[in-house]
Amino acid sequence: MVDLVWIFFGAALVNNFTLSYFLGLCPFFGVSSRLDVAVRLGLASTFVMLIASTGAWFLNSYVLVSAPYLRLISFIVVIASTVQFVEMVVKKASPALFQALGIFLPLITTNCAILGVALFQTNRGYGLAEGLVFAFGAGVGFTLALSLMAGMREEVELSDIPSVVRGTALNLLIAGVLSLAFMGFAGLFSNL
């Protein structure tokens, strides 16, 4: 049980996929202008990470035992089909959210953070429970990073910032400071 807690906090805080490994930067910069949209995309990505983790474990344990060279393409197929399912559900359940997410919802398919979850858990030899906790932690960390960035960007819109710094330059500075802050968690969880 203790190992699962360490895996969760390791994936969510210490080894945050976005702020430590720099995976999933496209939605991090593209969708993080509004907090409500960022949180919902983070939750959708977390769901896809959990399904991809389950699919990766199943494929790695039972299907691809004698053909590990098919691992990458198989993971991509699982992720793409899961994203299609999520896209259909979001379009039906919340057309406004579907419009707000725009192109970033189908781009979850190519979000390298989701593929990273599948590959990292496989390379680390995680079982099903460990893989699901790892995927959930990575999803929580991704949602946290998106939410923090969105909150900061909303605050910047209300602030008097010089025009020289506004836009991409300021967003990169904010991302750098957030990344440095998350690197500080490595000292708290030095056992990871």
N, C-alpha and C positions, 0 to 999 in steps of 0.2 A: 504494500500500500504506500509506503514511504517513497519507493521508487517512482510510482505514478505521480505523486505530488511534485517530485523533483523534475520529472519529464514535463509536466504541465507548466510549471514556472519557468523551466529552462526554455521551452518553446515560446511562451507568451512574453517573457520579459528579457531574460539574459540573451538568448539567441533569437530575438525577434526577427522574423523573416524580412520585414521591410526596413527596419532601422539598424539591423546588424548585418544581415546578409544582402541587403539591398535587392530583394526580390519583390516583385509586385509594385514597382514604381509607377507604372502607367496608370493604374487606378488611384494610386497614392497622390499623384499630382493632378490627375484629371477629374476625379470625382470629389476631391476633398474641399470644394469651395462652399458646400452647404452641409451642415452637421447632420440633418435628418437623412439626406441621401447617402452620406458617407456611412452612417450606422447601418442602414438597410443593405447597402452593398457589402459591408463587412459581414453581416449576418448571412447573406446569400453565399458569400465566398466561404464562410465557415461551414455551411451546410454542404457545399460542394467538396470542401476539404475532407469532411467526415465520410462522405460517400466514396470519394477517390481513395481515401485511406483503406476503407473496407475492401474496395475492389482491388487495390494494389496487394493487400494481404492475401486475398483469395487467389488472385492470379499468380502471385509469387509462390504460394504454398502448394497449390494444386494443379494449376494449368501449365505454368511455364517452368516446371521443374527441370525438364530436359531441353528447354529452349529459352535460356535467359536472354538471348540476343533479341527476342521479341518484346522484352519488358517495356521499353520506352514507348513503342507504338501502341502497345496494349493499354498502357496507362493513359495515353492521349485519347484513345477511343472511349475509355471509361469516363474521363473528364468531360469530353465533348458531349457525350450522351446525357450526362448529369446536368450540364449547363443548359442543354436544350429543354430538359424537363423543367428546370428552375425558371427558365425564360417563359415557357408556356404558362406555368402557375402564376408568375408575377403579372404577366399580361392579362390573365383572366381575373385575378384577385384585385389587382391595383393598377389600372391603366395609367393613373397619374404618376406612380412610381416608375412604371415601365417607360413613360415618356421622359421622366427626370433622369433616369439612368442612361437612356439613349444607347449609344454604341458600346458603352462600358459593360453592359450586361452580357451581350454575346462575347465580349472580349475576355470574360472570365475564363473562357476556354483556353486562351493563350496566356493567362496569368501564370507566370513562372513560379510564383509562390505555391500554387496548388500542385503543379508538377513537382516542385521541390519537396513538398510534404510526402508525396508518394515515393520519390527516389530516396530521400533521407531515411524514411522509416524502413525501407527495404534494405538499404546499405547498413543500417545500424542493427538489423536483425530483430526488430521489434515484433512481438506477437500481436494478436488482434487487440487485446485490451490496451497494451502499450501504444500501439499505433493509433487507436482512437483517441487516447488521452493526448498524444503528441499532436494529432490533427486538430483537436479541440483547442489545445493551448496555442497552436500556431494561428488558428482562426481568431481566437480572442486577442492575441497579440496584433494581428493584422487589423482587426476592428478597432482596437485601441489606438494604433498608429493613425488610421484613417480619421478617427474621431478627434484625436489631439490636433492633427493637422487642420482639419475642418474648423475646429474651434478657434485655432490661432488665426486662420485666414478670415473668418468672420469678424474677429476682433480687429484685425488689421484694416478691414474695410471701414470700420467706424473710427479709426485713429487718423491723426494727421501725420502721415508719413511723407517724406520728400519724394517727389516724382521720380528721382533718379533711382531710388531703391525699389519702388513699387514693381509688382509683377513677378517675373521669373526669378530675378535676383533675390528678392525677399523670400520667396517660397523656398529657394535652395538654402538660404541662410537658416530659415526656420527648421527645415529638414535636418540640416547639419547639427543644430543645437539639440533637437529631439534625439538624434542619433547618439550624440555625446551623453545626453542624460540617460539613455537606455544602456550605454556602455557601463555606467556606474552600477547597474544591477549586478554586473559580474563580480563585484566585490562583496555584495551581500550573499550571493549564492556561489561561493567559490568551490563548492563540492561538485558542481556540474561539470 
